[in-house]
Amino acid sequence: MNTEPNHSPKVFFSYCHTDASTMGFFATLLRDQGAICPWIETERLEPPAKYRPAILAAILESDVVALFLSTAYLASEFCLMEAYIARSMGKRVIPVMIEDGISFKNLTDYPETKGLEDLFALCCQVDGTSLRVMDLPLSLEAAMQRFISDVRKTPVPPLAGLAYVAYPSSETVFATNLTLQLRELGIGTWIMTLDVPFGAHWREFQVQALAKARALIMVMNEGLTRSRYVRTELLLAEARGIPVMPVMGEGLKGDDAAMRRMRSELGASPDHRILFDHNHFPAHGRWDTLADQLGKHLF
């Protein structure tokens, strides 16, 4: 794939005709940015064109294939065939979830889409103002800029020597804002919501980033011990011997009862005991002290 800054990648849109309005809205947003003109079947083909050979050729010529996943898409043999061809030909695939009625678990029910649940996706339940990446809301402009940036370059492995930010899903927004504030203070950080490219295998990126990190920031909240992803992150950090710095999440601010329940959960879990024994940085929004502590390990 060409990664030159001025290269306009060839992006194939795979969608079910019943989802044409959502796909069209997405395509309009991309075109308004002026960087990508996606290949859309209804715009490129007219009768008596032979649809299947033309679509096959378009997929083979594409750099990226965006799959607009919905209940209707998964019920369409033709749509599933497009997904299968794109993946079989080694194309970079970006899942775009466009319906609340399906989840990543639904993708495992079909051989053609099984494995897509491990790719970093854009959630596009369009409400006219925002999209989502994981549980992080994005403005339409920010989402499109990120999509364009990601499709124009080949994903590269995470950098070494950064502070890895881990968090439960309930603290996605807080953890992302914390990451951005630390970057403004000159601290190199890595977080999934900002640093996994669309279409990349997010589990692999997580492990690679943590394997290269020099510190782990753990954003805390009640129920933390029930997250298997957080548990894996914590155990890997402990095995590597890097410092762990717990930070109180937004959900704990001013809630002493929730704090007590969380500490009880941590104390009862051998895998999370390290968090129980550490001093916790409060969720106060000023991160100079945390940045100073991180600086001792990163520089």
Stockholm file with secondary structure:
# STOCKHOLM 1.0

chainA/1-299         MNTEPNHSPKVFFSYCHTDASTMGFFATLLRDQGAICPWIETERLEPPAKYRPAILAAILESDVVALFLSTAYLASEFCLMEAYIARSMGKRVIPVMIEDGISFKNLTDYPETKGLEDLFALCCQVDGTSLRVMDLPLSLEAAMQRFISDVRKTPVPPLAGLAYVAYPSSETVFATNLTLQLRELGIGTWIMTLDVPFGAHWREFQVQALAKARALIMVMNEGLTRSRYVRTELLLAEARGIPVMPVMGEGLKGDDAAMRRMRSELGASPDHRILFDHNHFPAHGRWDTLADQLGKHLF
#=GR chainA/1-299 SS CCCCTTCCCCEEEECCGGGHHHHHHHHHHHHHHTSCCCBCHHHHCCTTSCHHHHHHHHHHHCSEEEEEECHHHHHCHHHHHHHHHHHHTTCEEEEEECCTTCCGGGGGGSTTTTTGGGBCCEECCCCSSEEEETTEEEEHHHHHHHHHHHHTSCCCCCCSSCEEEECCGGGHHHHHHHHHHHHHTTCCEECHHHHSCTTSBHHHHHHHHHHHCSEEEEEECTTGGGCHHHHHHHHHHHHHTCCEEEEECGGGTTCHHHHHHHHHHHHHCGGGHHHHHSCCBCSSSCCHHHHHHHHHHHC
#=GC SS_cons         CCCCTTCCCCEEEECCGGGHHHHHHHHHHHHHHTSCCCBCHHHHCCTTSCHHHHHHHHHHHCSEEEEEECHHHHHCHHHHHHHHHHHHTTCEEEEEECCTTCCGGGGGGSTTTTTGGGBCCEECCCCSSEEEETTEEEEHHHHHHHHHHHHTSCCCCCCSSCEEEECCGGGHHHHHHHHHHHHHTTCCEECHHHHSCTTSBHHHHHHHHHHHCSEEEEEECTTGGGCHHHHHHHHHHHHHTCCEEEEECGGGTTCHHHHHHHHHHHHHCGGGHHHHHSCCBCSSSCCHHHHHHHHHHHC
//
